[in-house]
């Protein structure tokens, strides 16, 4: 990782910095986007790109469809989102977003509801704040998808309670299972976003900052809620599959019985008319 040429604290360009994170798509192809945007890269790997745009302007791009800005104005953010859109998969018409403020030059680190006061707002501390804000938006996205699956599950269980049978047919059940598995796979693929960066293990101050940010955004609890919701959906899916298999096996038994009956009738009439 290269050294940042401009010290954000010593120059003290701003007291208040604003973070804006947007979930713009299911995923972003970072490999293709990287050569298309030639700003200075402070950190890059297969999962994220962290750009140093100006003295106090940073941009963080994640492969799971999130772009996070530090101190960029509306025109700059809009322009960058337009630039990156062609490299996105399944662009959202309605973007989830979150705004957070960073007050620098504080006497100590203090965590507020939508603001943090930082004693030492160096590049790594700012990156860590942007990372946690982005994780919070990602959890909002996964939480919305999980809630939709739970609502659909509740609808089918209510039908089962009232009618004593499922209205789901084979194809619809398979699509329902596919949506659930797809969401679980997306979360599993991006589990790293809920882990602490390596730098927090090497720097005690960053470690404390990371713990405080996770508590501020309630990341662990929200993640567990999503997992519990998906577990409930999975339990219901297993039940629905068992009921569908039972229905299919019963139908198959009746088909076999009817075929045997027709064969007996055929033999009977064959002997009778002979």
Secondary structure, 3 states (H helix, E strand, C coil): CCCCCCCHHHHCCCCEEEEEEEEEEEEECHHHHHCCCCCEEEEECCCEEEEEEECCEEEEEECCCEEEEECCCHHHHHHHHHHHHCCEEEEEEEEEEEEEEEECCCCCCEECCCEEECCCCCHHHHHHHHHHHHHHHHHHHHHHHHHHHHHHHHHHHHHHHHHCCCCCCHHHHHHHHHHHHHHHHHHHHCHHHHCCCHHHHHCHHHHHHHHHHHHHHCHHHHHHHHHHHHHHHHHHHHHHHHHHHHHHHHHHHHHHHHHHHHHHHHHHHHHHHC
